[in-house]
Amino acid sequence: MLKRSKLLIHIREELVGTLYKNITLAFCTCVTDDKCGNAKARGDGSEFENEWERLLKPFDFKQLQRSLNKITPYQLNKLLALPLDVPTSLELFQWAGSQTSYCHSFDVYYTLIDKLGAAKEFKIIDQLLLQMKDERVVFKESLFIMIMRHYGRAGLPGQATRILLDMWNTFACEATVKSYNQALDILLAENCPKIAPNVFYEMLGKGISPSVFTFSRVIQALCIVNEVDSACSLLRDMTKHGCVPNSVIYQILIHALSKSNRVNDALKLLEEMFLMGCIPDVNTFNDITHGLCRADRIHEAAKLVDRMLLRGFTPDAITYGFLMHALCRTGRVDEAKVLLNKAPEQNNVLFNTLINGYVTNGRFDEAKSILNENMLIKGYQPDVYTYNILIRGLCKKGILSAAHEVVNEMSSKGCKPNAITYTTLIDGFSKAGRLQEAYDLVTEMSAKSLSLNIVGYNSLISALSKQGMIQQALEIFGDMSSNGCKPDIFTFNALILGFCKVDKMDEALGTYRDMFLEGVIANTVTYNTLIHAFLRKGKTQEALKLVNDMLFRGCPLDEITYNGLVKALCNDGAIERALGLFEEMMRKGTKPNHVTCNILINGFCRIGKVQNALEFLRDLVHRGLTPDIVTYNSLINGLCNTGRIREAQNLFEKLELEGVCPDTITYNTLILSYCKMRMLDDAYTLFTRGIAVGFIPNNVTWYILVRNFVRKSYVSVTTLT
């Protein structure tokens, strides 16, 4: 609102320009003619302003009433349009309404309600609407559209849609497509897309024909809530209602389909878009390009860019960015480099994408070359993202001192390191076990007014826990909480691992319980850490209790969980229970790996059930699992231990046919068995045959051979003697 002095000037100008000139109104600015004459005589207008100030501070309505013969709705509307505050406007409105033979017009109500809506005085608006109804003022749709807009600006989309119902039910005003379009617009602006289709179908139910804008709003709402099929169905329904889809509608659908990895459907819509005479923009092509790149259909994405150029569209930096990122992600970094040179406009993002590609693919020197020989020469200054990529690459290669030097380099070039810069370094030093240097980096961060984030804290806690330094990890955990950094699942998992490492299972379980108090839900890693710790201690029952808790909380068992349990049961000799667990694993869709199968085969062989192991292997092959050398070694060892050395030899011969290369364990197992059976010639033959195909004997091999051949020589000498 204007200040008092400005308010008076505006009122004077407005009234003098409109009301005072109206010959039907005897509008005097003072009480007596003498005052008027004196004011005019002075020519300064002081009495004029003093009189208005006296009348409008606040409104002295009795005085104003005596000064006016009568005010009309037209004049009142002009007054209400002035920047008066809400209480003053309401007083003026009520005073005018008390005049004899006076009725407020629609325009008066509209102006006042508009002012009240801007002030969020919605209760008063409701009262005025009822007053309009009582006074039999003819309602117009524009009034309700205006009220809906105010509800939308006030963040009350539900009240805006309520107006649609009240228009006819309470005020007998027919809503047209304009009102429904306004309601749909508000629902989308206020992030209520789920309600938009209901409003649309209510509109159709009342026989109101939608417009192209209506369809665009509802289609967008359906896409936002991932109901893309319904949105596409609405596109087909448009012609039934006499509407022709425009470029906006096609672009909305193409964006949603590409985002949902339905790029083939998006391509079909692009073709349809051209046939319908709708012109796509570069963003439409970018959506499809991005979808193709996400699906690793990079060649098709590149062809789409060529098609853009043929049709006269110019790809932008975003287009080339998507292609380059996809090429880098699939290891085709050199192709990305060629593409960068074709980009019409190069920028830091494209250079960073390429540098990151080289770093991720372990080609750090080339990444540095791109920075020095391309980026800097072309006048592009590296930003914090560029340096962070380089630091990550150096940390990945283990060149931590050089990574730290990059921080000094970026500071000297006016680029301030951020929390991610230091977090990357801290993580690198922590994983390398150089914890003191990691602590020093935390101090350096604080000196630069940077706070350690959750990733940095987790890196330190994890490194300390893995080294069994659980007390120091707990100290970091305490600092983390006191600095307002909320621990997450990675924090608690690291602490639990630390307690398990130092055999403090009660503390590990206590931390597990504390997680839930902090609102953090345990995951499969949490349970696997605890379960395997109990299994290592031979406490199978405690481990099984945790499995039950895991299932109760809806956390699925993975192959690591099953492998640990199967191994524990096999070690306990409960091979049948282990086999039952394996079958359960298969039923629940957790695909067993070689480790699971080898544990079971080894379990069968350890208790002498080699035949069961062989049958189990055949069953695995039928299920599509290919055995590895560990599998065969277990079976060969089992056969040898039960005296079935010829079968072991036959299995060894099959290895070549299966494409499996025998290792040192395979040769040592068979050589030892031959020696035990006094089949030294066979042992020597296998040994020489192995040497010929690349077998490298180890200390165990030589020990077996020397011990048994020396014994044979000793026996022979003794016999001769």
GISUL-V279739 format. One line per field, one symbol per residue. phi: phi as a letter, one per 20 degrees, with the letter a starting at -180 (. if undefined). psi: psi as a letter, one per 20 degrees, with the letter a starting at -180 (. if undefined). burial: # if it has 24 or more other C-alpha atoms within 12 Angstrom, else .. A space follows every 50 residues. Layout:
BEGIN
phi = ???
psi = ???
burial = ???
END
This chain:
BEGIN
phi = .ffgffgffffffffffdfffffededdebecffffffffffmdmffgff fffffdcfgeffffffedfadegffffffffffeffgffffffffffeff ldcfegfffgffffffffemeffffgfffffgffelfffcggffffffff fffemcffffffggffgefddldfedfffffffffffffelcffegffff fffffemeffdffgffffffffffemdfffffffgfegffdmddfdfgff fffffffffemdffffffffffgffemeefdfffffgfgfffffelefff fffffffgffenedfdffgffffffffffenefffffffgfeffcebfff ffffffffffemdffffffgfeedfffeneefdffgffffffffffenef ffffffffffffemdffdffgffffgfffffemefffffffffffffdmd efefffgfffffffffemefffffffffffffemeffdffffffffffff femdfffffffgffgffendefdffgffffffffffemeffffffffffg ffemeffdfffffffffffffeneffffffffffgffeneffdffgffff ffffffdnefffffffffffffeneefdffgffffffffffeneffffff ffffgffemdefdffgffffffffffemefffffffffffgfdofdfdgf gfffffgffffffffffffff
psi = qqrgghggggggggghhgghioiipnoqjrhqhghgggghhhjijghghh gghhhknaonhgghhhiqgqprhghghgghiqlqrgggggggghghiiqp kppprghggggghghhghjkmhghggghghggghjkppqqhhghgggggh gghjkmhghghhhgghgghhjkpppahgghhggggghghjllhhhghggg hhghhjjpprrhhgghggggghhhjkmhghghhhghighhjkqpqahggg hggggggghjklhghghghgghgghjjporrhhghhgggggghhjkmhgh ghhhghhgghjjqoqahgghggggggghhjjmhhhhgghhiiphoqrhgg ghggghggghjjmghhghggghigghhjjppqahhghhgggggghhijmh ghghhhghghhhjjopqahhghgggggghghijmhghgghhgghghhjkp qpahggghggggggghjjmhghhhgggghgghjjopqahhghhggggggh hjkmhghghghghhghhjjppqahggghggghghhhjjmhghghghgghg hhjkoqpahggggggggghghijmhhhghhhghggghjjopqahggghgg ghgghhjjmhghgghhghhghhjjppqahgghgggggggghjjmhhhggg hghigghikppqahggghggggggghjkmhghghghghhghhjjpoqahg ghggggghhggghggggggh.
burial = ......######..#...#.......####................###. ###.##..#....##..#.#################.###.######... ..###############..#.#..##.##..#....#.############ ##...############...#.################.#.######.## ..#.....################...#.###.##..#.....####### #############.###.##.##.....####################.. ##.##..#.....################..######.##..#..##### ##############.###.##..##.....################.#.# ..##.##..#.....####################.###.##.##..... ####################.###.##.##.....############### #...#.###.##..#.....###############....#.###.##.## .....################...#..##.###.#.....########## ##########.###.##..#.....################...#..##. ##..#.....################...#.###.##..#......#... #..##..##............
END
